[in-house]
Amino acid sequence: SQAKGLLSEECRDAINRIASYELHVSDAYLSMACYYIEDSEAPTFHTFFQDQADVKREHAKQFIKYLRKYKCTICLPVIKQRPDLDNWGTGKQALLSAVQLENELNELLQDLKASASRNRETNLLRFTKKFLDEQTRNLSYLEYQLNYQKDSEKSTQSEGQPENAARPSGTAGQETESAGNSPSPPAQKVPKSAP
C-alpha cells in the first residue's frame, strides 16, 4: 500500500497549511453565522454560514486524516491574520469577506495541486481535485449572492432613499451590472459539500 510511503515535504507542508486555513475559515463562518442569527432580513446568511463552518471543519479533518494515512506529522501553522470577528456589517460586507477567504483557500489548493503534480503524487492529485471542484462551486455561489446583494442595495437606494441621506454623485452604474430588479431572493442553490 502506498499509505506506508512518505509524502514529499513540500506536499506535507501544503496539506498542513490547508488544514489550518480550513479551520480558520470555519471559525470566520461560525462568527458570521452567529452575527446573522437574529437578523430577520438575512436568514439565509445564518444558514449558509453555519453550514459552511461545519463543512470547512470537516474538510480540515479530511486533510488531517490524509496526513495520518501517510504517517506524516500533523503541524498546523497558526493563522495570524484574523478577520474582524465582532462586526460583519451588511450582507454584502460578509459576502466580500467570504469571497476573500475562499479565494485564499483556492490559491492554497492550487499550490497543493502543483506540488502534488511536481512530486508525481497521483493519489494526492485525486484527493485534491474534489476540493478544487467544490471551491469552484462555492466561489460561483458566493459571487452570485454578492451580485444579488449589490443589485438589491442599488434597488433599495433608488426606490426609497430618505431625503436627508446624501447620495454620492457620479457613482451610478459603477456597481456590478444588474441582472434585473427582482424582489425575490436568488434561486441558485447552496453548493453541495464534498463527501
C-alpha positions, 0 to 999 in steps of 0.5 A: 500500500502506498499509505506506508510511503512518505509524502514529499515535504513540500506536499506535507507542508501544503496539506498542513497549511490547508488544514489550518486555513480550513479551520480558520475559515470555519471559525470566520463562518461560525462568527458570521453565522452567529452575527446573522442569527437574529437578523430577520432580513438575512436568514439565509446568511445564518444558514449558509454560514453555519453550514459552511463552518461545519463543512470547512471543519470537516474538510480540515479533518479530511486533510488531517486524516490524509496526513495520518494515512501517510504517517506524516506529522500533523503541524498546523501553522497558526493563522495570524491574520484574523478577520474582524470577528465582532462586526460583519456589517451588511450582507454584502460586507460578509459576502466580500469577506467570504469571497476573500477567504475562499479565494485564499483557500483556492490559491492554497489548493492550487499550490497543493495541486502543483506540488502534488503534480511536481512530486508525481503524487497521483493519489494526492492529485485525486484527493485534491481535485474534489476540493478544487471542484467544490471551491469552484462551486462555492466561489460561483455561489458566493459571487452570485449572492454578492451580485444579488446583494449589490443589485438589491442595495442599488434597488433599495437606494433608488426606490426609497432613499430618505431625503436627508441621506446624501447620495454620492454623485457620479457613482451610478452604474459603477456597481456590478451590472444588474441582472434585473430588479427582482424582489425575490431572493436568488434561486441558485442553490447552496453548493453541495459539500464534498463527501 
